[in-house]
Amino acid sequence: MLALIIGSLVLLAVTVLYFQTRQTSERESLQRQIEELKKKWEIATQNLRIEEGELETVMSAISDAILAVDKEGRPIFFNSKFELVFGQGKLPKFLRLREIFGDPQIIQAFEIALREGRNSTSHSLKFTSIAGQDRYFNLSVSPLSRSGLVIYGALGIFHDVTELKTAEQMRIDFVANVSHELRTPLTSIKGYTETLLEDFQKDPENLKEESTQEFLVKISRNVARLMNLVGDLLDLSSIESNEVFHKEFVSTEDMMNRVGRSMDEKFRKKNQSLDWTCHQKEVWADPNRLEQVLINLVDNAHKYTPEGGGVWVSWEREGQSVVLKVKDTGVGIPAEHHSRLFERFYRVDKARSREQGGTGLGLSIVKHIVQKHDGTVSVQSAPREGSTFICRFPLK
Ligand code: ADP
């Protein structure tokens, strides 16, 4: 009996021990599995973070603005360019399409993708920023769907075409301006030659010398104007295309002597003075193009300064720049014109410019030449207080 009891107790102890051992090894294996899962989860999270970071870098490197919205038109995602252009740098995610865009065409493009599941493309959509700046975009919107079936949002890509549009408008304006500028002297030449021809055909013996000469002077003046215009246009086109500038150290004194000599008669005729100081002795520039800058600026100073006035040219060194200043005691320029002065054909007083034989291209040529030297040009002026044109050239 005792043996039976002892036997049973041993069996019980062995069974308990067996189950305990089994539970421990199961717990251990479970723990191991949990550890492995944890590791896998950590690696997956890390990979996801890397991918997210990469995606964000790619998205912010894309120059187009990108916006993804959900079915209700709430942003799910937008890149930094989108936030910059459409949200002035800060765009709350709770806004809806209608609160971001005023243009119904943009909303409609997204609705087509969201409701009808179709792609849509719109061209030259205008967006006016809070600062009042207009920008133009080509927009393409595509639906976002799960397994190609359930649409859960739409993705819009805004491609900025403002520069293209501005360039296109500039080209249209330029052609219109050139045609207009050419037409005026051509109409005069046509009128005078026809009158001369008629007079000659009617009575060749009796052609009045005085009026013939007067007409010929007018024709010649208009031809000169046309020649100036065509010359300036060719110059502009050459500077703007990839003309190579041959830079060297140019002596400012030699250049001033040359320009002074070539302008001497003009200045004497109007009883004007032309003086210069060359504290900076040399400038790194293309000599021919630099002379053109000087002639244009000094000639303008002479044209827009009344009889008896004065013009000063100075060459100074300021930090890492060589600074050229052309100052006059002329009519001056009201502040509202300063920003547009360097545009092609922009004139403050059209009649005065024409009367002086101006083409309206001189300052535009100056700006392009200075910019091709990596320099800048600006103006300081007020009505009846004269003007100072300032060009800054980098030291070599
Ligand atoms: P333009 O051939 O008409 O002189 P520019 O491009 O050289 O053309 O100059 C553009 C306009 O800027 C001129 O029509 C004139 O109204 C103004 N301007 C230029 N220089 C001066 C100046 N020194 N003083 C006053 N106005 C000036």
Residues whose N, C-alpha, C, O or C-beta is under 5 A from the ligand:
A	BS01	ADP	N300 A301 Y304 G330 G332 I333 L341 Y346 R347 V348 D349 S353 G358 T359 G360 L361 G362 L363 S364 S387
